Structure formats: C-alpha cells, structure tokens
C-alpha cells in the first residue's frame, strides 16, 4: 500500500503544478511568468539613420604606401579617406577604421566639376588638421568626386555620412 500512496502523491503533485492555458492545455508552473518570444511590428522597428556631416572641406593627400592610423597601407588610386581626429579620438586603432562613408560633392573648387556626384570610400586614417565635417582623401577618391581633376586649389565642399 505504501507504493500506491507515493504514486497518488506524485499524481496529485503533478496536477497541482500544472497551470491551465487558454487553449485548455496544461503548462508546468515553472514556465509561468517566463518571457515569451515577441515579434516586432514594423512600427516598432525603426531604422537608425546616421548623421550627415555637411559643409566639410575635401582635400587630397598622397598615400605613398605609408601606414595610416588604422595600420593599413594603400595606393593613391584607392578610394580611402582620413576623417577628423574629433571623430576618431585618441584610441589606437581609431574606432571608425574600416567603416564605409558616402561622400557627395556639393561644389566649390576650380570649375565646380561633378557637383552632386556621390561615391563611397573606406576610412583608413585620421586627419589631425580637419574639423569634424572635413576629410582628407586619397588622390583616387578626390579625382572620382571631381571628374578626374586634381583641383589646383586642392579643395572643394562635401557632405558625407557613414553607411
């Protein structure tokens, strides 16, 4: 008889631990109150839009196959840039190394060539003399935005953002 008392006690315990659900099924009590996976609606999921840096000055500099602060070597024809120390900080390696930027030529310089032209380039260095929106560019990047010219003044105005 002792065996039947234990069986009856275990049956009663399992019934007591079960919690009815709306579908009429039973769930163990330890699952009660646990977070359930939630699906996000389209209204809840908002895309983060990176800031656009406007009115920056674009200048070119020679890569000369030298290491930049991101510890990479590039040719002058590569589409690479150096962004302001105000964004890169004093960390090594700088936090934006390898990030891609989209740059727009908004005018200025000699002849205003290719105003509105957009290209993408990679951040591989830090510009120690640039203000926040300014950017040093490889010759290849500069020429791609200026219709193949190296402007005699060496600069024009840009807007840009991380992509």
Buried (B, 14 or more C-beta within 10 A) or exposed (E): EEEEEEEEEEEEEEEEEEBEEEEEEEBEEEEEEEEEEEEEEEEEEEEEEEEEBEEBBBBBBEBEEEEBBBEBEBEBEBBBBBBBBEBBEEEEBBEBBEBEBBBBBBEBBBEBBBBEBBBEBBBBBBBEEBBEBBBBBBBBBBBBBBBEBEBEEBBBBBBBBBE
